[in-house]
């Protein structure tokens, strides 16, 4: 039984750790005539290389598909960039002064978004997570597209044949500080028509495709394709690059402040908050819940007592002098001990509020 189990595990580990083949190649695998069968190991190595080559070929094919569905042009001169960057600074100052509507400004660590024309819910703002759950805000809940965006940016793109006139009704300014990022995503297909147009300012950066993010600490996998984006360049995503693979900006690609203006057109049938009674009810309830949660945290400095009690219980359970019965304490005993702790605190003149989780 043990030998059989070891053999199965060895085969499994072999398939998971190809580097073990180097060790196994040193072992003698004899045939019926007593001669080593080194050819067997070479064939295994060849198969490994072929598998690696196949994987590389697939990534290269996908990279070509991404590249073929991207267009890039350098349209804006350094002088034009400087003028537009001054206008972006004015947007930041007005937002800091509180001059915009509530949903125009969306702040995150090392990255701020400014929605104009149309804004939408995403990420942690969603009632339900997942693709297809994004919703446009109600009309009028974000500010109109500034006149300078029309005059200095959109008109230039129309003149150069990048987009047709009247295409853009949504403009978003993403303002990144060094080390900022935006995680892998696909611009919501049910919200925005294609193409997706972006113009870069302040510094050079890169747009990556096919990455996976991990957090705490933040880590990013090797991208399928890396697209350099220069200051003043225009990037147009459509087809495969827009719909069938995620794109992101990695922290290591933002070495200086960088801003991008994203120009899109919303679909006429894009779902909008408040379009039905259930969405209206959820929107009405959500601010109340958020405010209660914030005020509760400020007004309840003793809220952390319950975890401390549990940690003390765990510490007591680790003491070797305690009996096995104490080691097998149940959740009901935890509850009772918490109640005893409450009574003890109340008797000493200090009230501790226990929270249910």
N, C-alpha and C positions, 0 to 999 in steps of 0.2 A: 504493500500500500504506500509506504513512505517512498520507496524507490520509484514507483509509478508517478507519484505526485511530483517528485524532484525532476523527473524527466519532462513532464508537462511544463513545469515552471521554467526549466532551462530553455525549452523550445520557445516559450512565450518571450523570455528575456532576450533570446537571440534575435527574434523578429523586431523587438523594441530597441535593441542596442547593437547596431551593426558593427561598432568598434570592437566587439568581442571576437569577431572573426579573426582579427590579428593574433589573438591568443590561441584560438582553436587551430589556426594554420600550423602552429608549432607541434600539435599533437599528431601522432601517427594513426592514420586511418587505413588499416590493412585490408586488402582483398583476400580472396581464397588462396592466391598464390604467394601471399606474404609481402607483396610490393605496395608501397604507399600510393594512394590515389590522390596525388596533388592536383590533378586536373579538376577534381570535384570542387576544390576550394577556389581555383581560378575561375571556374564557371560561376560560382556564387558571387565572387568579386565582380565579374563582368555584369552579372544581373544587377548588382547594386549600382554600378556606374550607369547602366542603361536606365535604371529607375531614376537616378539623379538627373540624367540628361533629359528624360521625359518631363520631369518636373520643371526643369529649367526652360525647356521648350514651351511648356504650357504658360509659364509666366511671361516669356517673351512674346508669345502670341497675344496674351491679354494686354500686355503693354502696348503692342502695336494697335490693338483695337481702341485702346484709350487714346493714344496719340492721334489716330486717324479721325477721331470725333471731337478734336479740340482745334480751335483757330486762335492764333495770337497775332496781335499787331502792336507796334509802338506808334502811337498817334500823338501823344501829348509831349511837348517839348519841356525841358527843365524849367523854363520861365512860366509856362502854363501850369506845370505841376506846383510850382511855388505859390501861384495865385489860388489854386484850388485848395492847397494845404492850409493857406491862411483862412479860407472859408470853413474848412473842417475845424480849425481851432475855434472859430466863432461859434460853431455848433456846440462844441464841448463847453465853452464858457456859458452859453445860454442854458444848457442842460444843468450845469452846476448852479446856476442862479435860479433854477426851478421855473423856467419860462415855458417849458414844453408840457404837453398833456401827459397824463400818467403812463400810458402804454407806449409813448414815443421812445422812452429811455429804458434800456434794460442793462443793468450793470452786473458784471461778473469779475472775479479776480483776474487782473491783467488784461481784461477785454471788455469794452463797452459797446453796446449796439444802440443805434439810433434809427428807429423805423419812421419812414415818411410815406404818405400815400396809403399804404396798407401795412398792417402789422399782424402777427399771428402768434398763437400759443405754441410752445414747443418744450421739450425736455421736462424739467421738474414742474413746469406750469400746467402740465396736462393732468386732467382728472384720471384718465387711463393712459398708461404708457404703451408705446408701440407705434409702428408706421400706420398712417391713416387716421390718427387721432388728433392731428393738428387742426386748429380752427382759426379762421380770420377773426380779428376783433370786429365789433360792430362799427359801422361807418361813423367817422368823426371821432373815434377814440384815439387816433394818432394824428399828428400834424400833417399838413399837406407837404408835398415835395417842394423844397425851397426853390425859389426862382433861379438862383445861381446854379443849381444842379441841371436845370433845363438849359440854361444859357451856355454854361461852360463845359458841360459833359455830354448831355443827351444829344444836343444839336450837332456836336462834333461827330458823334457815333453815327447819326443819321446821314450826315454829309459824306462820311467815309464808307457808307454802305454796310455798316455792321448790323444795324437794326432798321426796320421800317419806321416811318414817322407814326406817332401815336401808339407805339408798342408798349412803352413803359408806363405802368401805373403804380409801381412799388420801387422805392429806393431805400436801401439799408446801408448805413455807414458802420463798418466794424473798425474799431480803433483798438489796436493791440499795443501793449507795452512789451519790452523785452522779456522773453520767456512765456508770453501768452500763447494760447492755442485755441483751436476749435476741434472738437472730437469728430471722428468719422461719421458721416451722414450722407444721405441723399436728399436733396431739396424736395419737399413733399410733392409727389406727382399729382395729387388731387387738389393742390393749392396753386401751383405755378405751371404755366405753359413753358415750353422750351423755345429758344435757347435761354441759358443763364449767362448773363454778361457781367463781368467784374473789371474794375479799373483800379490799379494799385498806385499808392502814393507813399511818400516819406522815405521808403527804403526798399531794397530788393528782398525777396523772400522766396518761398517755394510752396507749391500746392502738391500734396501727396495723395495717391490713389491706392485703395486696397489695404490700408493699415488697420491694425487692431490696437485699441487702447487698453491698458491696465492701469489701475490706480493704487495709491498708497504703498509705495511711491508711484508716480506716474511713469509709465513705460509705453513705448510705441514699437510695434513690430516693423519689420522691413517692408517698405512699400513696394507695390507692383510697379509703380511708375512715379517718377518725381518730375514735376514741371517747374522749371525756374520761372519766377514772375518778377519782372523788373519794374522799377519805378516808372510810371507813365505808360505801362503796357496795358493792353486790353485783352482779356481772356474770354473766349466764348465756348461754353460747354453745351453739347447736344448729343443725341444718340446714346451710345454706350457709356461715354464718360459722364453724362448727366443722369442716366436712368439705371444703369446696371452694375455700377461699382461705386463704393463710397469714396468721398474725398475728405481731406482734413488739412489742418495746418498744425505741424508739430512744434512743441516748445523750442526745440533746438534750431528751428528755421526762422524764429523771430529774434534777431540779434539786436535790432534797434526798433524804435517805434515805427509801426507800419499801420496804414489805414487802407481799407478797400471799400469802394462804393459798388454795391451789388444792385444791378438793375434788372427787374423782372416784370412779367405781366401775369396777373392772377387769372385763373380760369373763371369763366362766367358762372360755372356751377360749383365753385369752391364753397365748402360748408363754412358757415359763419356763426360765431357765438350769438345766442339769442334768436336763432332761426326757428327753434321750437321750444315748447314749454319746459322740457326737461333740461335743456342747456341753459335756459333762462333761470331756472330754479337753482341749478348748480352754481351759476355765476353769482347769484344773489347770496347764496350761503357761504361761498368760499371766503370773501373778505372777512366776514364775522368770525369764522373759525381761525383764520390766520391772526387776527387781532387778539382774540382770546388766548391763543397759544403764546404770543409774545408777552402779553401783560401777565400771564400766569407765571412765566419764567422769572420775570422781574420781581413779582410780589411774593415768591415762595422760596426764600433762601434755604429752607430746611428740606427741600425736595430730594436732596441727595442722601437723606438719612436711611432710607430703605435699602439702597445698595450697600451702604456701609454695614448695616446689620447683617446682610447676607455675606459680605466679605469676612466679618468677624466669625460668623458661623462656619465658614469654610476653613478659617484659620484654626478654630477649635477642632474641627473634624480631622485636621492634619496632625494633631497631637497624638503620639502613640499611646498615652495613658488612658485615652477614652475607650469605652467598650465598643464592641461591634454594633450594638444597638444604636449608639450615637452615630456611627458611620452610616447607617442605613436610614437616617432620618428622612421623613417624607415631606412633601410640599405642604401637607396639612399642619405638620409640626412647625414648619417655617411660619405659616400664617399665625398659629397660636403664639409663637414666640414673639412675632411682630406685635401682636396685640398686648402681650405682657410688657413689651418694651414701651408701647404707647402709654399704658397705665403708669408705668414707673416714671416716664417723663412728665406726665400730667401731674402726678403727685409731687414732683419736684418743682412745679410751677412753670414748666416749659411744655408747650403743646407742639407735638410733631405731627405733621400731616402725612399720612401714608398714601401713596399713589397706586392705583391699580394699573397694570400694564396689559 
